[in-house]
Amino acid sequence: MDFSAVERKRLQEMSKIENSLYQQGYRIIAGVDEAGRGPLAGPVVAAACILPKGFLLKDLNDSKKLSAAQRNRLFAILTGLPEVVFGLGIVETLTIDRINILQATFQAMQQAVLNLIVLPEIVLVDGSLLPVLAMKARAVVKGDRLSLSIAAASVIAKKTRDDLMDGYDRQWPEYAFQEHKGYGTKKHLENLAKYGPSPIHRRSFAPLKNQAVSPLERTL
């Protein structure tokens, strides 16, 4: 693949953490990231991703810095290459409300790592906190901007969650989940006030904690 000099340098900068670990003797490194900690509705999704040593992919970056078209393209490449190994973890709304969003995020990350078909020797996790894992792990603050494997995981997690929210949009179109993916936008809050919460809204999150049960939830 052709790279500009600037793009190659950027990607090489994002490979420094992994390259340092290779020099320390690690061979299989997984990056882990999540999507969906902040929304008022829908699951939290985590992805774990193992990239081949020396792997560079044009435009790969923190998923939040990418357009939807870029994420779609990168997701298709990452999930379509046999040499790229990835696993997913999805924790639904009822569990988020029961155990809280931090613990649900950790659970999703644990599931993602367990769903890898290759056991990593060390895991790089985006953020400052670590889930309990069976192998060595390292927290990397802003890791989706500093590590290629975490960036790859961020793209896979974000695209997977967006697709799930698009499906929920078809099930409950009155909330326009396809537009905001469950985040607390003005339109989302207006629809919540009008229709009440859906079955996938997080009742433990403000402003939903004290909201009455909606007709949709009574049908469950």
C-alpha positions in Angstrom: 0.0 0.0 0.0 1.3 3.5 -0.9 1.9 5.9 2.0 2.9 9.5 2.0 6.0 10.2 4.1 3.9 12.0 6.7 1.4 9.1 6.9 4.1 6.5 7.2 5.8 8.6 10.0 2.4 8.9 11.9 1.8 5.1 11.7 5.4 4.4 12.8 4.9 6.7 15.8 1.7 4.7 16.7 3.8 1.5 16.5 6.3 2.5 19.1 4.6 0.9 22.1 4.2 -2.4 20.2 7.8 -2.3 18.9 9.2 -1.7 22.4 7.3 -4.8 23.6 8.6 -6.8 20.7 12.1 -5.8 21.7 11.4 -7.0 25.3 10.6 -10.4 23.9 6.8 -10.3 23.5 5.5 -11.9 20.3 1.7 -11.7 20.5 0.3 -8.3 21.5 -3.4 -7.4 21.7 -4.9 -4.0 21.8 -8.3 -3.5 23.5 -10.8 -0.7 23.4 -14.5 -0.1 24.0 -17.3 1.8 22.4 -20.4 3.0 24.2 -19.5 3.9 27.8 -21.3 7.3 27.6 -24.6 6.7 25.7 -28.0 6.6 27.4 -29.0 3.6 25.5 -27.6 0.4 24.0 -24.8 -2.0 24.9 -21.2 -1.4 25.6 -19.0 -3.1 23.1 -15.3 -4.0 23.4 -12.9 -5.4 20.8 -9.5 -7.0 21.2 -7.2 -7.0 18.1 -3.8 -8.6 17.4 -2.0 -7.1 14.4 0.9 -8.8 12.6 4.3 -7.4 13.5 5.2 -4.4 11.2 1.6 -4.1 10.1 0.7 -0.6 8.8 -2.7 0.4 7.5 -3.3 3.8 5.9 -5.6 6.1 7.9 -5.8 3.7 10.9 -6.4 5.9 13.9 -8.6 6.5 16.9 -12.1 5.7 15.6 -13.4 9.1 17.0 -11.1 10.9 14.6 -12.4 9.0 11.5 -15.5 9.6 9.4 -18.1 6.9 9.1 -16.9 6.1 5.6 -13.3 5.7 6.8 -14.4 3.5 9.7 -16.4 1.3 7.4 -13.4 0.9 5.0 -10.9 0.2 7.8 -13.3 -2.2 9.5 -13.8 -4.2 6.3 -10.0 -4.4 5.8 -9.2 -5.4 9.4 -11.9 -8.0 9.7 -11.3 -9.4 6.3 -7.5 -10.1 6.6 -6.8 -13.6 8.0 -3.6 -12.4 9.6 -5.5 -9.9 11.8 -7.1 -11.6 14.8 -9.9 -10.0 16.7 -12.5 -10.8 19.3 -15.6 -9.0 20.5 -17.4 -8.6 23.8 -20.9 -7.2 24.1 -22.6 -6.3 27.4 -26.3 -5.4 27.2 -28.3 -2.7 29.0 -29.7 -4.8 31.8 -26.3 -5.9 32.9 -25.0 -2.3 32.7 -27.8 -1.2 35.0 -27.1 -4.1 37.4 -23.3 -3.9 37.8 -22.6 -0.3 36.6 -21.0 0.9 33.4 -17.3 0.5 34.5 -17.8 -3.1 35.5 -19.8 -3.8 32.4 -17.0 -2.3 30.3 -14.4 -4.5 32.1 -16.7 -7.5 31.4 -16.9 -6.6 27.7 -13.1 -6.3 27.5 -12.7 -9.7 29.3 -15.1 -11.3 26.8 -13.3 -9.7 23.8 -9.9 -11.1 25.0 -11.4 -14.6 25.7 -12.9 -14.6 22.2 -9.5 -14.2 20.5 -8.5 -17.5 18.8 -4.9 -16.7 19.7 -3.9 -16.1 23.3 -2.0 -12.8 23.6 1.1 -12.6 25.8 0.3 -9.0 26.8 -2.7 -6.8 26.4 -2.7 -3.0 25.8 -5.9 -1.5 27.2 -7.1 2.0 26.3 -7.5 4.2 29.4 -6.1 4.4 32.9 -7.8 1.3 34.5 -7.5 -2.4 33.7 -9.9 -5.3 33.8 -8.8 -8.5 35.4 -7.2 -10.6 32.7 -5.4 -13.9 32.7 -2.3 -12.4 31.1 -0.1 -9.3 31.5 -1.8 -6.1 30.7 -0.9 -2.4 30.5 -3.2 0.6 30.6 -2.4 3.2 28.0 -4.1 6.6 28.4 -5.3 7.9 25.0 -4.1 4.5 23.7 -6.4 4.7 20.7 -4.2 7.6 19.5 -0.8 6.1 20.6 -1.1 2.4 19.7 -2.0 0.9 16.3 -3.4 -2.3 17.9 -5.7 -0.3 20.2 -6.7 2.0 17.3 -7.6 -1.1 15.3 -9.7 -2.4 18.3 -11.4 1.0 18.6 -12.5 0.9 14.9 -13.8 -2.7 15.3 -15.7 -1.9 18.5 -17.2 1.4 17.2 -18.4 -0.1 13.9 -19.9 -3.1 15.6 -21.8 -1.0 18.1 -23.0 1.5 15.4 -24.4 -1.5 13.4 -26.2 -2.7 16.5 -27.7 0.7 17.1 -28.8 0.9 13.5 -30.7 -2.3 14.1 -32.3 -0.9 17.2 -33.3 2.1 15.1 -35.3 -0.2 12.9 -37.0 -1.7 15.9 -37.7 1.6 17.7 -37.6 4.3 15.0 -39.2 6.9 17.3 -35.8 7.4 19.1 -33.7 7.9 15.9 -30.9 5.7 17.3 -29.3 5.7 13.8 -28.5 9.4 14.1 -27.1 9.6 17.6 -26.2 5.9 18.5 -27.8 6.4 21.9 -25.8 9.4 23.0 -27.7 12.2 24.8 -28.2 14.6 22.0 -30.9 17.3 22.1 -33.1 15.3 19.7 -32.6 12.1 21.7 -33.6 13.8 25.0 -36.6 15.3 23.3 -37.7 11.9 22.1 -37.2 10.5 25.5 -39.4 13.1 27.0 -42.0 12.4 24.4 -42.0 8.6 24.4 -40.4 7.6 27.6 -37.5 5.1 27.7 -37.3 2.1 25.4 -36.2 -1.4 26.6 -32.6 -0.6 25.7 -32.3 2.6 27.6 -30.0 2.6 30.7 -32.2 3.2 33.6 -29.2 3.7 35.9 -28.1 6.8 33.9 -29.3 10.3 34.5 -31.8 11.6 33.3 -33.5 8.2 33.3 -33.2 7.1 36.9 -36.4 8.7 38.0 -38.4 8.4 34.8 -41.6 6.3 34.9 -41.9 3.0 33.1 -43.0 3.6 29.5 -45.7 1.7 27.6 -42.9 0.0 25.5 -41.4 -1.5 28.7 -44.7 -2.6 30.0 -45.1 -4.9 27.0 -41.9 -6.9 27.8 
